[in-house]
Amino acid sequence: GLEADINFKEVPLRIGVFGAEPWTENMRHEIEEKLSIKAYNIYGLSEVMGPGVACECEASANGLMHIQEDHFYPEIIDPITGEQLEDGEEGELVLTTLTKEGVPLLRYRTRDITSINTTPCACGRTFRRINRLKGRSDDMLIIRGVNVFPSQIETVLLEQGYPANYQIIVDRVNNSDTLEVM
């Protein structure tokens, strides 16, 4: 293919901003190594305004992204009860647009599971950050009382050297939940 003919070390591209689908730290390292760039995580939703709701900075690590709080008011809620949670607690991200004029959104439920991180960032920006997305509340499986997200399974598979193509089979055998990864 074409990529065999490209020496990415000679391409002037030095930074890549990646979003739309969850990606692991292992995937980040592979992208950075193969393309000779620094890869940054970005978060957005087309319903809200597209990309740019939150983004990593040069000092961020492990997917921590600054929320653009001058445009969005973030909250974390319990995805089942709707109860508002404290900063640092994991739950569903809810956004209110502050500057969107055409179709403003109030407390829009993203279905994305994360937490708000208030630890000061080394870059000096004061906007709060959200932690790397863990999964989606509508993707969550409850297996024997434990919340399991497909993204967690994918992370383990990739860390063990398996490809990201897999199937999760959830069943009930002898009144007990089972989960099989194919």
C-alpha distance (Angstrom), angle and dihedral (degrees) to the residues before:
residue distance angle dihedral
G1 . . .
L2 3.74 . .
E3 3.77 95.8 .
A4 3.83 90.6 66.5
D5 3.82 88.1 64.2
I6 3.82 96.0 50.5
N7 3.78 122.5 87.0
F8 3.80 99.7 -156.9
K9 3.79 91.4 -166.8
E10 3.83 87.6 67.8
V11 3.83 94.5 49.4
P12 3.84 111.7 98.5
L13 3.82 92.0 -134.4
R14 3.83 109.0 116.4
I15 3.82 104.0 163.0
G16 3.80 132.9 44.3
V17 3.80 126.9 -170.6
F18 3.80 112.9 -154.2
G19 3.78 130.2 -172.3
A20 3.81 143.0 127.5
E21 3.81 94.6 86.2
P22 3.79 130.4 44.0
W23 3.79 113.9 -100.9
T24 3.77 130.2 -174.5
E25 3.80 130.9 -125.7
N26 3.82 87.7 -108.8
M27 3.80 89.3 56.6
R28 3.82 89.5 48.7
H29 3.80 91.8 53.8
E30 3.80 91.5 48.1
I31 3.83 92.0 49.9
E32 3.80 91.8 47.2
E33 3.79 92.8 47.9
K34 3.80 97.4 45.3
L35 3.81 96.4 42.2
S36 3.83 98.2 33.9
I37 3.81 91.5 -129.4
K38 3.80 140.0 117.3
A39 3.84 108.6 -108.2
Y40 3.81 120.6 -147.5
N41 3.79 128.3 -168.0
I42 3.83 119.3 -128.2
Y43 3.79 130.0 -174.0
G44 3.76 130.6 -156.4
L45 3.78 144.7 133.8
S46 3.79 127.4 -139.8
E47 3.83 89.2 -136.7
V48 3.79 90.7 59.9
M49 3.84 102.1 38.6
G50 3.78 105.3 -64.1
P51 3.80 124.3 -102.3
G52 3.76 121.5 1.1
V53 3.80 103.0 61.8
A54 3.80 87.6 118.5
C55 3.79 135.8 -6.4
E56 3.78 140.0 179.3
C57 3.77 118.2 -108.0
E58 3.79 129.4 -147.2
A59 3.83 90.2 -89.2
S60 3.80 98.1 45.4
A61 3.77 122.5 105.1
N62 3.79 137.2 -167.5
G63 3.79 95.3 16.1
L64 3.83 99.0 -54.8
M65 3.81 105.1 156.8
H66 3.82 130.7 -166.7
I67 3.82 111.3 -124.7
Q68 3.79 112.0 -134.6
E69 3.81 91.2 -123.2
D70 3.80 92.5 178.1
H71 3.83 86.6 69.3
F72 3.83 104.4 25.6
Y73 3.79 135.4 41.3
P74 3.83 108.4 -150.4
E75 3.79 127.7 -156.7
I76 3.79 132.8 173.9
I77 3.79 118.1 -140.2
D78 3.78 136.9 -179.9
P79 3.84 100.8 -100.0
I80 3.80 92.3 -141.6
T81 3.81 103.6 41.9
G82 3.83 99.6 24.8
E83 3.82 89.0 -131.5
Q84 3.82 113.4 153.8
L85 3.82 112.0 -113.7
E86 3.80 130.4 -151.1
D87 3.81 123.9 -102.7
G88 3.80 108.0 -81.7
E89 3.80 94.4 31.7
E90 3.78 116.7 113.0
G91 3.78 119.0 -120.7
E92 3.79 144.4 108.0
L93 3.81 118.7 -36.7
V94 3.80 113.7 -124.0
L95 3.81 119.9 -170.4
T96 3.78 134.0 -161.7
T97 3.80 115.7 -166.4
L98 3.80 114.1 -131.8
T99 3.81 102.2 -175.9
K100 3.82 105.1 25.0
E101 3.80 107.0 114.0
G102 3.83 107.0 179.0
V103 3.79 99.9 56.3
P104 3.80 110.3 -0.4
L105 3.79 115.7 -164.6
L106 3.78 126.5 -143.3
R107 3.80 118.4 -156.5
Y108 3.81 93.1 -20.1
R109 3.81 110.1 -167.2
T110 3.80 107.2 -133.4
R111 3.84 95.1 -174.8
D112 3.83 86.5 -137.2
I113 3.81 116.1 132.0
T114 3.81 116.5 -138.4
S115 3.80 141.6 114.2
I116 3.79 134.3 -119.3
N117 3.79 113.7 -109.7
T118 3.82 116.2 -153.7
T119 3.81 96.7 -179.4
P120 3.83 108.5 126.8
C121 3.79 112.3 -104.8
A122 3.80 121.6 -127.6
C123 3.82 89.6 -129.5
G124 3.82 90.3 69.6
R125 3.81 96.7 -121.0
T126 3.79 111.8 138.4
F127 3.80 100.0 -154.3
R128 3.78 112.9 113.5
R129 3.77 117.5 -110.9
I130 3.77 134.0 -135.3
N131 3.77 120.4 -136.9
R132 3.79 121.3 -119.0
L133 3.77 108.9 -69.3
K134 3.79 111.4 -96.9
G135 3.79 96.9 -162.9
R136 3.77 140.8 -71.8
S137 3.77 126.2 -61.8
D138 3.81 89.5 -132.2
D139 3.85 90.3 53.4
M140 3.80 94.9 50.6
L141 3.80 116.4 120.1
I142 3.79 121.8 -160.7
I143 3.79 108.4 -147.2
R144 3.81 115.8 -179.3
G145 3.80 89.5 -24.2
V146 3.82 95.1 -49.6
N147 3.82 121.8 115.8
V148 3.81 108.8 -127.3
F149 3.80 125.2 -175.3
P150 3.83 122.4 -161.8
S151 3.82 88.0 -129.9
Q152 3.83 89.2 63.3
I153 3.79 90.4 53.8
E154 3.81 90.6 47.8
T155 3.81 91.4 51.6
V156 3.81 91.6 53.5
L157 3.81 92.2 46.9
L158 3.81 92.6 50.3
E159 3.82 92.3 45.8
Q160 3.81 88.3 53.7
G161 3.82 91.9 51.2
Y162 3.80 97.7 -104.5
P163 3.82 121.8 135.7
A164 3.81 120.1 -101.4
N165 3.82 91.9 -113.2
Y166 3.78 110.2 101.4
Q167 3.77 144.4 135.6
I168 3.81 125.5 -135.7
I169 3.78 115.6 -148.8
V170 3.80 114.8 -165.1
D171 3.79 117.8 -170.6
R172 3.77 142.1 155.0
V173 3.82 116.2 -121.2
N174 3.82 121.2 178.8
N175 3.83 90.8 -12.8
S176 3.82 91.3 -54.6
D177 3.81 128.2 110.2
T178 3.80 116.7 -116.0
L179 3.78 130.1 -167.7
E180 3.79 121.9 -166.0
V181 3.79 125.1 -176.2
M182 3.79 116.1 -150.8
